[in-house]
Amino acid sequence: MSTQNTMKKAVISLLTSCLLLGNVPVTAEVLGKIAAVVEDDVILEQELNQEVSTIEQRIQASKTQMPPESVLRKQVLEKMIIDRLQRQLAEKAGITVTEEMLNNSAADIAQRNNMTLEQFRAELEHQGMTYKGFLDNMRNEIIINQLRSREIGGRIKVTDREVDHYLETQGKVGEEAAQYHLGHILIAVKEAASASEIQKAQSKADNLVKKLRAGHDFSQAAMSESEDDNALKGGDLGWRTVNDIPTLFADKVSQMRTGEVADAIRSPSGFHIIKMLEIKGFDNHIITKTKVRHILIKTNELVDDEEAKKRLLALKVRIADGDNFASLARAHSDDKGSALKGGSLDWVSPGDLVKPFEEAMTKLDINQISDPIQTQFGWHLIQVLDRENKDDSLEHKKNLVRDAIRKRKIEEETELWMRRLRDEAYVEII
């Protein structure tokens, strides 16, 4: 045991002895019996009893068999010790939770349960928990989560290779039931073709891929260019499961999005061009992308909220009278990055922008201009220029895999971190 821990133990022992002898003017009601010493803090027997009682109620409500009391008390005390150590570390790191953050979190939880905050408070009391107790527990959870994010989250990295490896080894589970509607074009190469003939066929295939990606009609291209049996069907191979797709391009198909045209694939018979016409059998992830631009007025000592709104409303009138949005954005917007591009934020996906901006943008028709909208960055005038639906299934799947790998790594690292925190701390169970 370190010298520092020995001193802590001596101080706690002296304090406990003095209390028992009545030499320190602190009543038993105020301090109570000590269950454990955790660094410079203590866990009281009364606190432990309350927590054990709460856990017992949860176990009974879940109709799970109750463990022996000694085992339950030991487990609960260990949890309290770990929580206390984390709170101490968070306090040293200056991590705090404001009342506003607590109230906003409580309101969000109530909303997710389709309740008003008043209804939520009443439900808590009906379940035997005070609203203050709920807020205290939530404050503790938020602080500990912020601490873990700081101590652990920043160190966790998930590489693209890890995601790809997961998809290669586990990502096809359940895909046997998926069906793919494929288009196919074959640029044939004869068996004894010369190098120049092969090069000519490849150039033709590559050029055709470019045209198809630029919007050229696939069915028409197949009927005029393809040299396989499905040419007159517009290259339509129909619906196929992954087991019915030629091995040559089965792996590529499982990675394609709806509407995507793959690079030409070489085989002994020539160059194959495939297009993913449709996918069914598992949930596609379709997102709406929005092309949007804005003008931002920031507030400061000279420009308050009313002044910012007034300026934007004046600009909106000028646009309605024929002034160019892009020119006004370049001259007036405080978002210097987008101002250089006439206020353009280009194409954005759901979640790319802050919530108030995105909510206002979503309600706008194409070419419609919003009223002034406030975000933490200031006040915005928003115009939607275009929208398109995009099959984001592959990217969505990769993000889910990335999150799963990250979560697993965080859980593993958190367990090690908490064990290290416990082992290195001074803890004495009385």
N, C-alpha and C positions, 0 to 999 in steps of 0.2 A: 504494500500500500504506500502511496506517495506521502511525503511530508505534509502536503496541503490537505490530503484526505484525512490524515491522522489528526491534524489540527481541527478540521471540521467535526470529526467524531468527538473529540474532546470537548469542543464548545457545546455541541448538542447534548452530550452527556451531562455537562455541568448545568445547562439550562434546564434539562429534565429533572435533575436532582433538586435544584433550587425550587422548581415548581412544586415538587412533591413535598418539600420541607416548608413550603409557604414563605420562602424568603424573597420571592419576586411578586410584586403586586399585580398579578394577572390571574383572573378567576378561572376556575375550571370550565365554566360555561363559555368563556371567551376562547380559550385555547383548546380544551378538550384533550382526550388521550391521543397520542401520536401513533399512527399505524406504520409510517415509514418516513425516513429522512431522505430527501432527494436534493443533492448538492446543498444549496443554502436555504432550501424550502422544506416544508413538511406536508405530509398527507395525514389528515386527522382521521381517527377511527369513525367519526360521524360522517365524514365525506365518503369513506369507503362503504359504510353501511347503506347510505343513500344510493350510491351507484349500484351496489349489489341488488338492492330492492328494485331499482329500475330495470336492470337486466333480467331479474327473475320475472317481472311482469311481462317483458317482451317474450321470454321463453314460453311462459304459460299461454300467452295470446297466440303464439305460433303452434301450440299443441305439440311442442317438442319435449322429449323426455328431459327432465331436469337433472343436471349433473350433481354429484355430491357437493354439499355446501363448501367443504374445505377446498375442493378443486375450483369451484366457481369463484370463491373469494380470492384465491391465488391468481387466477386468470384476470379477474377484474383489477386487482391491485397492480399487476404487471402492466396492464394497459394504462392505468392512471399514472404509473411511474414514467412510462414512455411519453405519454401526453405532456406530463409536467416538464420533462427534459426538453421536449420540442418547444413548449411555450417559453421556457427560459432562454433557449437559443434564439427564438424569434424576437424576444424582448431585447436581447443584446444586439440583434441585427436591426432594430428599429422598425420592425414590421408591426403595423397597427391596422385596425379596421374602424372606420368612422361610423357614426350612427346612420349617416345617409346611406352608406354601402349596405349596412345591415337591413335597413328599412326597404331599400330597393330589392335586395335579395329575397326578403320575406314577401314582398308584393309579387315578385316573379313566381315564387313557389305557389302562392295563392292563385294566381292567374292560370298557371299550368294545371291546377286542380279545379278550374272553373268556379272559383270562389272569389268573393270580395275579401279584402283584408279582414274586415269585421267578422265575416263568416268563418274565415280561417282561424281567427283567434278563438271563436266560440267552439270550433271543432277541437282545437288543441285542449281547451279546458274540459271538454266532454271526455277526452281521452286521458284526463288526469295530469296534463302538463300545462304549466303556466306559460304565458307568452314570453315573459322575461326569461324563464328557463330555456325556452326554445331559442331565443335570441342569443343567450350565453353559449349554448351548444353550437349554434351556427357561427358565432364569432370565433370560437375555438377551432372549428373545422376550416374556416376561411384562412385564419392565421397559419394553421399547420400546412394547409395546401400551398399557401404562398411560400412558406419556408421550404417545403419540399421542392417546389418549382425552382426556387433559387439555388438550393443545395444540390439537386439531382437533375432536374429537367434540362438545364442548360448543357449538361455533359452528355446527354443521350442523343446520339446521331443514328439515323437510319439511311443507309446508302441506297442508290438506285439498284445496285447489284443485289442487295439483300431482297428488295422488292421483287426484282425479276426472278431471282432464285426461288422465292416462295411461290410465285405464279407458275414457274416451270415444274416444281415438285408437288405443290398442293393446290394450285389455283384452278386446276381443271376438275376438281371434285364437284360433281353435280352437273357438269357441262354436257354429259352424255344426253341429257334430256333437252338441251337447247337445240334449236333448229335455225339453220342459216339459209337465206334465200340468196343465191349467188348468180352473178352474171359472169360469162367466160368468153374470152376471145383468144383464139390461137393463131399466132403468126408462124406458119409451118416452116420447117427447115428439112430438106431432104437428107436421107441417111448419109450420103457421101458428099455432103456440101463442102465447098472450099471455105477457107478462112474468110475470104472477101464476101461470100454469100451469107455466111453466119453473121458477119459484121453488118451487112446490109439489113438482114432481118431484125437484128437487135436494134439498130437505129430506127427502123420502122416502128417497132414495138415501143421504144422509149418515147418517140414523138407522139404516138397514139395515146400513151399514158398521160402526157402533158395536156393534150387536147381534151381528154376525158375529165381530167381534174379541173380544167378551165370551164367545163360545163357542156362539152360536146355530148350529144345524145348517145348513150351506150348501146341501146338496142339497134339504132341506125348504124353505128360503127361496126357492131358485130355482124349485121347482115351484109355489109359491104366489104368488110376486111377479114372476118374470121374464116378459118379453114378447117372447122370441125363440124360434127353432125348437128350441132345446135345453132348454127349460124342463122338459119331461116327462122328460128324462134327468138331472134334477137339476142342470142347467147345465153338464154335463160336456162339455168341448170335446175331450176325448181328448188323446193325445200329439201334440205339434207341435214342429218345429224352429223356430228363430228366424225363418227365412224364410217359415214357414207362418203366422206370427202376424200379425194385422192391424197395419199400420204405426202405427195410433193408439196402441197400447199395447205395441209390441215393445220399445221402449227401457226401459219400466218393468219389464217381465217379466224382462229380463236382470239387473236389480238386486234382484229379490225373493228372499226366503228361503222354504223349504218351510213351509207353513201360514200364510203372510202374506196379509192382505187389503189390497189397495191402496185409496187414496182413489178416490172416484168420478171417472170420466173422462168429460168432456163430448164429445159428437159431434152431428152434425145429427139423428141418430135418437133421441138421448136421453142417459141417463147409464149408463155401464158400470161394473159392479163385478166385479173379477177376484180370484180366489184361487189361489195357487200350491199345488196339491195334492201334487205330487211333482216331482223333478228327477232326470234320469239322463243319462249320456253324459260327464260329467266328475265328478271326485271331489267329493262333498259333504263338508263339514267339520262333523261332528256332535260337539258337546261335551256333557258331562254337567255341569249346574249343580247345586250343592248348597246347600241352606238349612241353615245351621249356627249353633250358638251355643257359647260357651265360658266358662269361669271361669279367670282367670289369677292365679297367685301368683308374684310376683317374688322372687328371692333378693337378700339384702343382708347387712349385717354381723350382723343379728339372726336372719335366716331363711336357713338353708343348704338344700341340695338335699333332705336327708332330711326336714327340717321342712316344706318346701313340699309334698313328696309326701304326708306324713302328714296335712296339713290337707286336701288335695284328696280323699284316700281317705275321710276323715271326712265330707266333704261328699257324696261319692258314696253313702255308707251312708245319710245323711239323705234323699237324693233317693229311694233305693230304699224307704225307710220312709214315703214320701209327701210329703216337703217339696217345695216348688215350686222348680224349677231357676232360673227367672227371679228369684225373690225372693232366693235365695242368691247369685246373680250380682251383684245390685244391692248386697248387703250385704258381699260378700267379695272380688269380683274387683278386681285391680289394673289391669285395662284399663278406665280410667274412661269412655272413649268408648262401648264396648259395654255396660259395666255399667249405664248409664242406660237401655239398651234390653233389660235382662234378659239380657245376655250375647250378644245377637244380632249376628252378622256379616252377616245377611241372605243373599241369594243370591250365591254366589261361583263363579267360573269357574276352570278349571285354570290354575295359574300365579299366581293372585291371592295365595296365601298361601305362607309359607315351607315348604320341602320336608318337614321332619319332621311339621309340622302336617297338611299335605295328605296325606301318606302314611298317617298314622293315621286321618284323616277318611275316606279312600277305603275303608278296610277295615271301617268301621262300617255296620251295618244301620240303617235308619230307626228313630229313637227310642232306639237303643243309646247308652250312655255309655261313653266310653273309660276306661282306666286313666290315671293321670297321664302326660303326654307332655312331654318337654323340648324347648324351642327356645331360640334365643339371647335370647328375651324373658323366659323363665322356664319355669314348669310350668303345663300346661293340663289342664283337664277338658273334653272335647269331646262334644257331642251333635249328631247329624245329625237334622234335622227332616223333610227332604223332598229328593227328587232329581227332576230332569227332563232329558230329552235335548232339545237345541236345535240347529237347523240354523244354524250360524255361518258358512256358506260365504261370504257376501258380506263379512262383517267380516274373515274369515280372508284372503280375496282382497285386501282393502284393506291389511291388515297386511303381506302378502307384497309388494305393490306399494310400500308405504311403505318397507319394508326394502331393496328393490331400489334405489329412488331414493336413499335415504340412503347405501347402500353405494357407489353410483356417485359421489355427491358427495364422500364421504370419500376415495375413491381419487383423484379429481381434486385435491382440496385437499391430500392427503398428498403427491402428486407435486410440487405447487408449494411446499409447506412444506419438503420435503427439499432441493429445488433451492436454495431461499433459504438454508437452513441451510448447505449446502455452499458457496455463493457467498460468504457472509459470514464464513466461518471461515478461520483461517490453516491452510493445508495445503501442505506441500512434499513432493513425491515425489523421493526421493533417487536 
